[in-house]
Amino acid sequence: MNRARLAVVFLLMLAACGDRTERPPLSQPLLAALAQARSYHHLADLHLANGAPERAVEALERLLAVPFPAGAPEGEDALLDARARLAKLHLAQGRPDVARRVVDEGLAGTPRESFFLANLYSVSGELAEARAHTLDAVDPEAARAERRAAIVAHERSIQINERIQRRLTEERQ
């Protein structure tokens, strides 16, 4: 199953689980927005397969503009997932500062803990690791600081996932 399909299936599984009083039910606008997100991921996949990473970036940037219904955690998750993928594309294309901005904007606007937020923290750690690697030869102290930032980001990701796992285990009991 490709990445886009897997993301949408996972989002829909999340939507089917848990207490419905915490969020609105799946609506036609939400389903349409999720389908649009899936299509943008497919488009990005196709552009990457054709050797056009800039077009893949454009597709993911368009996904970030999809109007998800207010209060829909599935929409928030789809946007966090897109940010993680977009940041990795920017990093791979030699634009670490743009990648950092994409991640930081996602982290700043997301108070609800989710697997997708944990993943974005993990990507944040990867960006700090990459920056540390580029600083090793020119500024070893700055490289160490970036590695410390990477450790903090990865630990935050782990902590979020541990809390989610505990909560899901408690809900099943």
C-alpha positions as a printed Julia matrix, in Angstrom:
173×3 Matrix{Float64}:
   0.0    0.0     0.0
   1.49   3.34   -0.96
   2.11   6.16    1.48
  -0.95   8.21    0.52
  -3.36   5.33    0.84
  -1.8    4.2     4.11
  -2.11   7.69    5.58
  -5.77   8.02    4.68
  -6.61   4.5     5.88
  -4.84   5.2     9.15
  -6.68   8.49    9.54
 -10.0    6.82    8.95
  -9.17   4.07   11.44
  -8.34   6.73   14.01
 -11.61   8.45   13.27
 -13.52   5.24   13.89
 -11.89   4.73   17.3
 -12.38   6.53   20.56
 -15.06   8.68   22.11
 -17.16  10.47   19.5
 -18.05  13.21   21.99
 -14.5   14.58   21.71
 -14.73  15.43   18.03
 -17.27  15.88   15.28
 -18.33  12.8    13.32
 -16.91  12.14    9.88
 -18.67  14.53    7.57
 -18.8   14.88    3.82
 -16.51  17.96    3.93
 -13.98  16.06    6.05
 -14.06  13.01    3.8
 -13.67  15.23    0.74
 -10.68  17.02    2.29
  -9.06  13.69    3.25
  -9.57  12.41   -0.3
  -8.01  15.6    -1.63
  -5.02  15.1     0.7
  -4.64  11.54   -0.54
  -4.65  12.77   -4.14
  -1.96  15.35   -3.4
   0.21  12.59   -1.88
  -0.32  10.5    -5.03
   0.59  13.48   -7.16
   3.77  14.02   -5.12
   4.64  10.31   -5.5
   4.21  10.52   -9.27
   6.31  13.66   -9.56
   9.07  12.06   -7.5
   8.95   8.93   -9.67
   9.3   11.16  -12.75
  12.32  12.92  -11.26
  10.51  16.19  -10.57
  10.97  16.83   -6.83
  10.03  20.51   -7.21
   6.61  19.47   -8.52
   6.27  17.08   -5.56
   6.98  19.99   -3.23
   4.3   22.03   -5.01
   1.75  19.24   -4.53
   2.46  19.02   -0.81
   2.31  22.79   -0.44
  -1.1   22.71   -2.09
  -2.13  20.01    0.4
  -1.27  22.41    3.23
  -3.9   24.78    1.82
  -6.72  22.19    1.87
  -9.6   23.57    3.97
 -10.29  20.91    6.58
 -13.35  21.39    8.8
 -12.57  23.24   12.02
 -11.97  20.97   14.97
 -11.38  17.83   12.91
  -8.34  16.02   14.35
  -8.11  13.96   11.16
  -7.5   17.17    9.22
  -4.88  18.3    11.69
  -3.17  14.92   11.37
  -3.22  15.07    7.57
  -1.55  18.49    7.69
   1.1   17.34   10.18
   1.85  14.34    7.97
   2.18  16.58    4.92
   4.51  18.92    6.8
   6.77  16.04    7.8
   6.99  14.8     4.24
   7.46  18.3     2.82
  10.26  19.06    5.28
  12.09  15.89    4.29
  11.79  16.83    0.62
  13.18  20.3     1.3
  16.05  18.8     3.28
  16.83  16.34    0.48
  16.91  19.24   -1.98
  19.42  21.17    0.12
  17.0   23.63    1.74
  17.36  22.89    5.46
  16.18  26.36    6.51
  12.93  25.96    4.57
  12.52  22.47    6.04
  12.99  23.88    9.54
  10.34  26.56    8.92
   7.84  23.96    7.68
   8.38  21.83   10.8
   8.38  24.72   13.26
   5.11  26.09   11.87
   3.5   22.68   12.38
   4.85  22.29   15.9
   3.74  25.79   16.89
   0.14  25.29   15.86
  -0.6   21.86   17.3
  -1.52  21.39   20.95
  -3.17  17.95   20.55
  -0.84  14.99   20.88
  -0.98  12.42   18.11
   1.21   9.97   16.26
   1.56  12.62   13.54
   2.77  15.25   16.0
   5.29  12.74   17.38
   6.45  12.08   13.82
   6.91  15.81   13.21
   9.09  16.0    16.33
  11.1   13.1    14.94
  11.58  14.97   11.65
  12.63  18.0    13.68
  15.29  15.81   15.27
  16.42  14.62   11.84
  16.8   18.23   10.71
  18.92  19.05   13.76
  21.04  15.94   13.1
  21.61  17.03    9.5
  22.55  20.53   10.61
  24.97  19.09   13.17
  26.62  17.06   10.44
  27.19  20.15    8.3
  28.59  22.06   11.29
  31.03  19.37   12.44
  34.0   20.67   10.45
  33.37  24.4    10.9
  31.86  24.79   14.38
  32.06  21.72   16.63
  30.33  23.5    19.53
  27.36  24.47   17.35
  27.27  20.89   16.05
  27.04  19.6    19.64
  24.22  22.05   20.33
  22.34  20.78   17.28
  22.8   17.19   18.46
  21.4   18.17   21.86
  18.42  19.73   20.07
  18.01  16.51   18.06
  18.03  14.47   21.26
  15.37  16.7    22.81
  13.18  16.43   19.7
  13.49  12.64   19.49
  12.81  12.28   23.22
   9.7   14.45   22.83
   8.54  12.19   20.01
   9.1    9.11   22.15
   7.25  10.64   25.11
   4.23  11.52   22.98
   4.07   8.02   21.53
   4.42   6.45   24.98
   1.5    8.55   26.3
  -0.61   7.63   23.28
   0.18   3.93   23.73
  -0.71   4.09   27.43
  -3.97   5.89   26.68
  -4.93   3.36   24.0
  -4.1    0.48   26.31
  -6.24   1.98   29.07
  -9.14   2.55   26.65
  -9.06  -1.11   25.61
  -9.32  -2.32   29.19
